[in-house]
Structure formats: C-alpha cells, structure tokens
C-alpha cells in the first residue's frame, strides 16, 4: 500500500484535538502553528463524515451543528479548555503507552448504578469502539449520553423547540455510587436553542454544569449538563448511591437535554483516562421489546435501560 492510500485511511478526526494547539502558535510559539493543519484536516474529514451520515440517516440541520461548532472555537471560554484537552490527550497517551484499559482487562472497583430513575434510552455510548461516540477523546472513550424516549423513539413532545418539550428535562440525576464530591461547577446557563442541532457557541463552559465524585482509588464519575442552579451537592460532601445530586439540563455543548456520564481514573478531566463501566444490575429492553437482566455487565447504544434493586 502506497503512502497516499495510508494517509487516506487515517481517521484524522481523532487527531483534530492536536490542531487546537496550533492556535497557540498563531499568537505565542510560532512553530506550533503547524499543528493547526491537524485541525483543518480533521474538520474537513469530520464534515464529510457527517454529511454522509446526514444522507444515510436523514438527520437534518447538521449545518447548524458545524457552524456553531466552528464559532465556538472563537469563544475563549471554549478555546482555552479545548487547548487543555488537546494537551491532556498527549499526557493520557504517554500514561497508557503500554495499553489502555478496556472491557477485557479492566474490572471496576465500584458497583455502579445508572444515574437516574426509571427507563432511559442510551442515545450514545458503548464499551466498544464500534458504538462509542467519543472513542478518540480518551477521557470520554466509554462515555454515555442518556435521554428519555417515547414508543416512537422521539425524545420530545410538541415540536421540540422548548426545553420543557423534552421528556428528560428536569428529571432527577442520581449518584451512581457512594463517594465524595471532589468538583462541582454550576455556573452555566441552559441552552434554549434546541430543536435544530445547534450548540451554544457562546457558552462559558462546553462541559456545562457538572459534578465529579470519587468512589475509589483512581475511580471517579463525571456527570454533566445539569440544569443551571439545580446541583444539590457541594465539594467535599459525602454522597450515597442513589442520592439525588441535581436535575437533568441542557447546559454547555448539548444539542438537547440529556445526562452525560462516564468514569475516569483521575479527578482532573483533562488528563484522566476513561474507564469501561460494568453496571450493578440493569434491566435492558431491546427494539423488539425483549427484556433481559444484566448483572455486573455493560450496556450499549440504542438500548433502553433501568436500574433493578
């Protein structure tokens, strides 16, 4: 295989985070400006891939997503954390040079439950690369996005133009396990421009409002996009599994209300490695309405899931 074919097969989107370092070169360290090429190539490839997805799945308004995503790079509240995330990716790669934790070699120290009551839908997330929506963002490799859907798999009533149209908006978010709260951030307004796949490019934090809880040595949960002002815990507070810690919202980079949830090996999001999650006891319902109980096992995208006592 020649060099050109090899280059064409590279998934440049996974290197796009390095491109953000190029912005530093534009202002301070000239040699770093070449990293900006990663950003441009990755963005072009991402745009091409999303266009193909739009054609295949009839997803509309992706242009809104792209436009607001690009505009967000001009927002210093997004730019600087994104730079930290890009640099952190390098640290994580070096940390795991001998191999990353995966579903075959990592066993959770903690018995986790789903961070909600009742049945929710796994909109994104997996324990494998195939169904992961964030595999190449190393901290969020095993991250999940949860929403509530109706029998037609719609996540909203009416036209979905208002936050209150979404079934999961303002639903209670639960602590996934006993632990100590190490970080709370609750200063971001909910994005009200829902229904068109746009992002809040003017947000003060693309993570939205979030809570980080330490459950064991090198095992932390990260839960994000809480409703503004709804978080009920404070830094240093001990929480119990199933305790209400806030309400589901649409803060930060979120196209609609949902719960973002993942486990990481460090309290610092930027340098933490994402960990696969085996849930304690979950009732899983598939498309054909066939249900099964999974104990100390993984869940996958497109499944309806709920905790069992």
N, C-alpha and C positions, 0 to 999 in steps of 0.2 A: 504494500500500500504506500503510495507516494505521500509526501509531506502535505500537499494541499488537501487530499482526502482525509488525512488525520486531523487537520485543522478544522475541517467542516464537521467532523464528528464530535468535536469538543463541545460540551454544554457550557457555553460562555456565560450563561446567566449565573452559574454557580461562582464565577469569578467577578461578577459585577460589583460585589461589595468592596473589592480592592480598588475599583475605579473611584470610589469616593475619596480615597487618599489623594487622587490627582488634584482635587480642589485645593489641597494644602500647597501643592506645587505652584498653583496659579498665583498664590499670594506670598508664600514664605520660602519654600525649599524648591527651587526650580527643577531639580532632577526628578522630583516626584510627579511633575505634571504628566509624565508618560503613563502613569497609572490611569490617567483619565481615559486612555484607549480601552481599558477593560470595561469602563462604564458605558462608553459609546457602543462597543460591540455587543456587550451584554444586553443593553437596552434594545438594540435593533433585533437581536435574536428573540428577546422576550416579546417584543411587539409582534414579530412574525408568528411566534407560537400561539399567542393569544388570539390573533386573527384567525388562525386555523381552528382554534377551539371555538371561536365565535361562529364560524361557518358550520362546524360539525354539530354543535350542541344548541344552536340558535340563541346563544347568550347575546343580549343586546347591550348597548351602552358601554362597551369596553373602551371606546374612545374617551369617555368621561374618566374612566379609571386611569388611562395613560396620561391624559392631560393633567389631572390633579396630582398624580404621582410625580410627574416632572416638575410641576410648580412647587411641590413640597420640598424639592431639593434646594429651592431658593429661600426656604424658611430656615433661619439659623437655629430654631428650636428643633428642627429635624436634621439639619446638616451636621451639627456637631455630634449629636448622639449616633448618627449613622456613621460618622467617621470613627467614633469609638468602637462601634460594632464591627466595622471593617478591620480595624487594627486588632480587635479582640479575636477575630477569626484566625489570624495568624498565630496568636497565643494558643488558641484551642488546638490548632493543627499540630503545633510543637508538643503540646501537652499529651496528645494522643498519637504520637508518631508510631507507637508500636501497635496501634489498633484502637478503634472506637468501641464503646460499649454498644451492644446490640441485643436483640431478643434472645439470642442463643447463649451469650456469655455473661449477661448481667441479671442478677436477681435482686429485686427491691428489698431493702431492709425494712420498709414500712408497708403495712396493709392499707392501701388507698381505696377510698370510695369515690364515686363520681361526685363532682362538686355542685350537685343540685338534687332537688326532689322531683319525683315523677319521671315520666318518659320524655327524653330529649333525643334529638337526631344528630348523628356525627356528620356534620357538614364537611369537615376536613380532618385529616389526621390518620395516622397508621403506625404500626410498629415496623413497617417495611418501606423501602424506597418507592415502590410502585404507587402507593396511595397516599404518601406523605405530601403535603402541600408546602413543606418548608425544609426538605431534606438537606439542602445545601446551606441553610442558615444553621450552623452547627449547634447552637444553643437550643434551637427550636425544632430540631430534627424529628422529635417524637411528639410534637405539639398537636393539640386537638382544638377544633372550633365546634362548639355545641350550640344548637338552636332548637326551637320547638316547631314542629310542622303539623299540618292537618292531614287528613287521609289522602289529599292530592299532592302532598309534599310541598305545599306552599307555607312559607314562614310568616305570613301576614294575612290580615283580612283587609277589606276595602281595596285600596289601590297601593298600599304600602308606602304612601308618601308622608306618613306621620309616624313618629316613634311609637305612639300608642297603638298603631296598627299591628305591631309585631308581637307575636304570642309570648316571646320570652322576655320582652322588655319589662323591667322592674321585678322580675322573678328573683327569689332569694338564691344567693350563692353561698355554698357551704364549705367549711374547712374540710379538705379531703382526708385529713388525719390529724391526730394530736400533734401539737408542736408549739413553737414560739415564733411570734411575728418579728421579722427582722427588718422589713421595709414596708412602708405604706406611702403611697403617693395618691393624693386625691385633690388635684388642683386643675383638672382638665374638664372643660365643658363637653357635654354630649353633642355629637354632630347631628344636626337635624336634617341635613340634606340627603335623606335616604330615598331609595327607590330608583336611583339611576347609576349605581355602581361607582359613584364618585367618592373620593377621600377628602377628609378635612385637611387640605393642604396648609391651612393656617394654624393648625393645632400647636399647642405648647409642648406636646409630648406624643410621639407616634404610638407609644405604648398605652396611651390613655391612662386611666386611673387603675392602679394595680396594687397587689399585696404579694409579698414574698414571705413564706413560712418555712422555718427549718424544722424538719421532722426527725432527722437522724444525722450522723456524721456524713457529710458530703451528699445530702439528700434534701433538696429544697423544692417546694412547689411555687410556681409563678402563675398567678391568676390575674387576668387583665380585662380591660374595657368596662369596668364598673360604671354604673350611673354616677354622675357627678354628685358629690356630697353624701353618697349612700354608704360608704365604708364604715363599719361599726367597730373596728378593732384599731389598736394603736401599737406602735413599735414597742417591743418588749413584752407584750401581752401573751399569756399562755392561752391557747385555744384547744377545744376538744373536737374530735371528729364529729362532723355533722352540725357543728355550731354555725349559725348564720353570721357571715362576715361582711355582707353587703348585698347590693342589688345589681342585677344584670343591666348593663347600659350600652352606650354606643360612643364611648369616648376614644380619642386617638384615631389611628388609621383603621377604621372599621367601616365597611360598606353597609352593614346593618347590625342591629343589636345581636350580641352573641357572647358566649363565655369562651375566652382563650385560656387554655390550661396546659401546662407542661411541667416536667420535673427536671431539675438541673443539679449539678454537683457542686455549685458554688453560689454564695449569696449575691455575687456580682454578675449581673446578667451578661455583661459584655465578654467575660472570659470564662463563662460556665459552659460545660459540656452537657448537652441534652441527654436524658436517660429514658429508656423504654419503660412503660408503666404496665404492670400487671395489677388489675383491679381485684378487690377482695371477693365480691360476689355480685355478679351483674346478670340481669335478665336481658337477653338480646333478642330483638324481633327483626326478622329479615323481610324483604319485599313481599314474599308470599304469605306474610303474617304468621310464619312458623317461628315459634319461640324456643329458646334454649337457655339454660343456665350455664354461665361460665364462672368458675371459681379460680382465683389467682391466675387470671388469664388476660389476654389483650383484647381490645376492641378495634374495629376498623371503620373506615369511611363508609357512609351510606347505611349504617346500622342504627336502629332505634334501641336505646339503652336506658336502663333504670337500675337503681340500687335494690338489692334484696337484703333483708335483715339477716 
